[in-house]
């Protein structure tokens, strides 16, 4: 599920690009992080911990799912009205 971060959060935790923490029952965790130019795989525990902290901070700054849906609907309405 995706959520939006408000227009003026105090600090935007997600500005380093999208990332995914990948877990499997029989393999160690890894993080896949995208940037404008390339993808990066993080395997060290400190890097994975930082990614988890960033994700938690992003969750704290994000709107709740209902607010996100309403914001998307509002923007779609604006586009339709143009």
JORADA-V181501 format. One record per run of one state. SS is the DSSP state (H for helix, E for strand, - for the rest). FROM is the first residue (numbers start at 1). LEN is the number of residues. Records with the same first field share a line. If there is no record, write none. Layout:
SS = FROM-LEN, FROM-LEN
This chain:
- = 1-4, 6-13, 25-2, 35-4, 43-2, 63-2, 82-1
E = 5-1, 19-6, 27-8, 39-4, 62-1
H = 45-17, 65-17
